[in-house]
Amino acid sequence: MQFSLWLALVGAGTLISFTPGAGAIFTMSNSLNSGFRRSIWGILGQQVALVIHIVIVALGVGVLVSSSPVIFNVIRYAGAAYLVYLGIRQFLRKPDLDEEEVADKKNESALSMFQRGIWVNLLNPKAIVFFLAFMPQFIRPDQPLLQQYAVLTTTVIIIDILVMWFFFAFAARSFQRFTHDERGQQVLNRVFGCLFVLVGILLAVIH
């Protein structure tokens, strides 16, 4: 990939990663519940889903999904339902000031956060359609495709990890003062719960 084209990819990828969405909300929620450092596991899970989306598009399956209303809608509504489920669960979560239970929440297994991260991004068919429109801008058919896709995937993943961890997860730390009392926890749970539900609804209704 030409250096000038790669710089354009970095700029576009950075802008996209800074756009708030389900992944950003999920990352901030993890940072609040499990801590800044451990939130990286959820972020890594999101990257696995991102790689899967890129592979799907690269193999041409993205064309099928974007051209088939039935397949697209099934995946879209499944993703929307999962986000709404996460939001309702977060909204109904009771304030928890018990030190032992708080410790358990902070010690959620890395595997659990990793798996949830995969599902949050994987159940978003918009990503497939987006990459279908985004990736061809940075791929030259007359050049070796495997190397180009490798550069694109690596660049996008590194950018997304940096933005998610050092911006969204770090920004969530400013909310931690609310977690030390019952009223603060209730407010945060309802705010993040509503955000998850909102993103899920938008995913279902926006075309």
N, C-alpha and C positions, 0 to 999 in steps of 0.2 A: 504494500500500500504506500502510495506517495505520501511524503511527509505533510504536504499542504492538505491533502485529503484527510489524513489522520488528525490534523489539528481541527479540521471542520467537524470530524467525528467526536473529538473530545468536547468541543463547544456544544454541539447538539446533545451529546450524552449527559453533560453536566446540567444543562437546562432542563432536560427531561427528568433527571433524578431529583431536582429541586422542586418539581411540581408535586404538591401534596396529593396523596392518594391513599389507597388501602394499605400499601406497604409502609408508608410513612406513619400512619396512625398506629399500625401494628407495632412498629419499632418503638414508638414513643410509649405505648402501653407496656411493652416488655421492659423498657428501661425503668419505668416507674415501679413495676411490680417485682422485677428480679434484679434490678441494678444495671448501671451503664455497661460494665464489662461483660456481664452475662447476656446482654441483649444481642451480642454479636452472633449467637447461635441462631436466633430467629432470622437475622439478616442473611446468614449463610444459607439457610433454608430457602429464602427468597431467591437467592442466586441460582440454586439448583433448578427452580422453576423457570427462571429466566433463560437458563441454558436449554431447557427442554423446549421452550417456546421458539428459541432461535433455531434449534435443530428441526423442529416441525416446519418452520417457514423455509429453511434451507432445503428440506426434502420435498417441498412443494405441497405439503398437506395444508398449509395455510390457505392456499387457493381454494381447496375444497371447503374449508370451514367458512371462509368469507363469502363463498358463492352458494352455500347451502343454508337457507334460512332455518331449516329444522335442526341441523347439527349445531349451528351457531346459537340458536335460541336455547337448546337444551343445556349447553355448556354455560351460556350466559346466565340463565335462571338458576342453575346449580351454584354458580359462583356468587350470585346475588343472595341466594338463600343462606349460604354459609356465612357471608359477612353479616347478614341480619341476625343470624343465630349468635355469632360472636358478640354483636352489639347488645342483644337482649340479655345475654349472660353477664356481660360487663355491667349493664345498667342495673340489673337485679342483685349484683354482688353486694353483700352486706359489709359495712365498715368492719375492719378487723384490726383491733389494737392488741390482741393477745400476742405476746412476744414469740411464743413457740410457733403459733400458726403463721405469723409474719415471716419467721425464719424459714418455715416450710415453703412459703410462697417464693421467697427469694432463692430457695434451693430447688426450684423446679428443674427437672433433669434437662440437660443440654439436648437430649434426643427429642423430648417433648416440644421444646421451643423450636427446634430445627424442623420437626414435622409440621408444626403449625405454620411456620414460615413458608414451607413448600406449598401447602394448600391455599394460603392466602393469595399467592401469586399465580399458582397453577390454575385456579378456578376463575381466571380472568381472561376470557377469549378476546377481549379488546386488545390485549397485549399481542396476540397472534396477528390480528389484523393490523395493528400499529407497526409491528416489525415487518410485516409484508409490504407496507408502504415506506418504511424507514430504511431498511437494509439495502435495497437496490441502489439507493443514492450513493452508497459507499463501496459498492462491489463493481469491479470491472470484469465483464465476461471474458475478455481476451487475456486475462491474467489468471494464474493458478488460483482456483476458487478456495481450496482447503486452507491455504495460508491466509487468504483474505478474511475468511470467516473466523479463523483462529485469532487474528489481530482484532477484529471487530468485537468478538465475544469477550476476549480478555480485557479490552479497553472499557467496554460497557460495564463489566462486572466490577472492575477495580473502582471506577467512578461511583457506581451505585453503593458499594460497600463504604467508601469514604464519606459520601454524602449522608447515607443512612445512619452511620455510626457516629461521625463527628459533628453532624448537624442535628438531625432529628432526635437521635438517642441522647445526645448531649443537651439539647434544648429541653428535653423532658426533665432534666435534673432541676431546673428552676421551679418545677412544680412539686418537688419533694417535700417542701415545707408544709404542703397541704395534707400530706399523708400521716402526720403525727397526731391528728385529732379526728374524731368520728365525722364531724360535719365536713371537713376537708376531703376525707376519703369518699364520702357520699357524693360530693360535687364532682370530683374527678371521675368516679365510676360512671356517673350519669352523662358527663360531657363526652367521655370517650365512647360510651355505649351509643349515644346518639350519633356520634361521628361515624361509627362503624355501620349503623343502620342507614344513615344518609348515603354513604358511599355504596352500600348494597342496593338501595333503591335507585340511585343514579345509574348504576351498572345495568339495572333491569329496564329502565325506561328510556335512557338516552341512546340514540342510534347514530 
